[in-house]
Amino acid sequence: MLLENYNRQGLLTVTSLLGKTVTLGVSAFRGDLVLIEGALSECSATDRKPPELVIRHANLLADAETNLFASGLLYRLAVAVSSRKH
């Protein structure tokens, strides 16, 4: 399942719910979802600095391949805008 893969990668944190729903093949998650992991700490191959971007209070529904529903809070969102000459 997709959410189990996220969990194995350490992207699901502050988990209050993670498991199967009554709908066959659909799982649910409630907690924080890491979108951009922190950089590796100096002299370490495993320890990471705090995440750079997190969806707080995330609610996710997913099947094996697709996120079916997602909601949560983003406290920082930067949009890259390319400069164009007109």
N, C-alpha and C positions, 0 to 999 in steps of 0.2 A: 504494500500500500504506500501511497505517496507520503502520508503523514509519518509513517514509520521510518521512511527514508530520511525525512527532515530530522526526525528525532535522533537517528543514528549519527547524523552529521553534526549534532549539537546545536541545531538551529531553533529548536523549541525549548524555551526556558520559562520559568515561573509557571509551570504547568499546573492547572487546577482540574483539567479534564483532558484525557487522551484515550480514545477507544472507539469501538465499533458502535454504530447506531442500529436501530431496529430495521433500517433499510439495508438489505443484503449488499455487501460490497462498499458501503459508505462508512467513513470514519469521521470523528469530530475531534476538534482541539480547541481548548480555551487556555490562553496564557499569553506569553510574549513570543513573537516570531522574529528571529534575527534575519535581516535582509543583507547587511554587509558586516561580515565578521571583522573583529579588530585585528590589527597586525600582530604577527608573532613577536613575543618579547625577545629582547637581545639575548643571545647565547642559549636559546631554547628552540627546540623543534616542535614543542607541543603547547607550551603556555602562550595564551593570547591576551592581548590588551582588551579592554571592554569593547563591545560591538560598536561600530560606527553608526549603524542605522537599524532601528528596531520598531516593529509595529507593536505597540503596547495594547494590552487588553484585546488581543486578536481572537477572533472567532472564525474557525475554518471548518468547512465540510469538504471532503475529498473522496474520490474513488481511487482506484489503482493508478490512474494516469493523469487525472485532471482535478484542479481545485474547482469545486462546484459553487462555493460561496466563500467570501472573505470580507471581514469587517474589522476595524480597529482604529487606533489613534496613531498618527504620525506627528511627532513634535517638530520635525525638521524635514523639509522637502525642498531640494534645490533642483532647479531646472536649468540645464545647460542651453544657452542660447548662442548660436553662432552669429558673428557679426557679418553683415552683408553690406556690400557697397551698392548703392542705388544709383 
